[in-house]
């Protein structure tokens, strides 16, 4: 504690001070100003309770970077934490390179050399930011394209698989069974011509098949031997009709029509699938070319920032040359 000098006199401890009319408020009353009223003092105290800022760690962390307008303009040249963390050693290597080049001899020159290194570091960040923006935009477009086309491609592949199963069903029984008709309606839709035609032809084929089965049954009953027919008697001649082992011509026509309809639909779907895949490849190539440039808004920010840094770099170099007498 410093001792009082000869010109200073020790103040008595029992000095009576004038009463404090501020009622606990900080700051002295300016001369000529009217004294604060009790109501105003109370209002100031109540207001101060609402302006203390966040008290929790989460709240403090939320407002920590309120004054940080843009990451490119950070006061600290190296981002040392978070997802955008940069390599501190790379910056130190850059700084050592500038020191070797400029050989600062005093604190002022050292300060300017460091400022020059930080400016160059930020200029390099411009390039990294541009690359990051292009990658981000490309990945967003790629994800959108993949999601959209994947659904369409998957739907076409499901249709082709179902048509192959339906074709096998037609080859076996001559028409599209009710179970497969429901699957066709679910995947293609009820109003699609393929589904409607398959339903109509299958109904005709089933009706014709039933009539053929009844005709074959009647022919079989007539061919049974009757009572009272003696040996050697050929009996009644068999009914003239179609051979039961041969397929009815109309049933065969329905089957042929269904198979032809399914084959045509399969070819059309395969063409759609191939065209979609080709279009997807072309879109990807075009997308990669257009994404080589960032958005206009982002590019304007980079250009303004880069111009400001280049001007600052020129000023620092000019000042360093003056300090070195060059």
Secondary structure, 3 states (H helix, E strand, C coil): CCCCCCCCCCCCCCCCCCCCCCCCCCCCCCCCCCCCCHHHHHHHHHHHCCCCCCCCHHHHHHCCCCCCCCHHHCCCCCCCCCCCCCCHHHHHHHHHHHHHHHCCCCHHHHHHHHHHHHHHHHHHHHHHHHHHHHHHHHHHHHHHHHHHHHHHHHHHHHHHHHHHHHHHHHHHHCCCCHHHHHHHHHHHCCCCHHHHHHHHHHHHHHHHHHHHHHHHHHHHHHCCCCCCCCCCCCCCCCCCCCCCCCCCHHHHHHHHHHHHHHHHHHHHHHHHHHHHHHHHHHHHHHHHHHCCCCCHHHHHHHHHHHHHHHHHHHHHHHHHHHHCCC
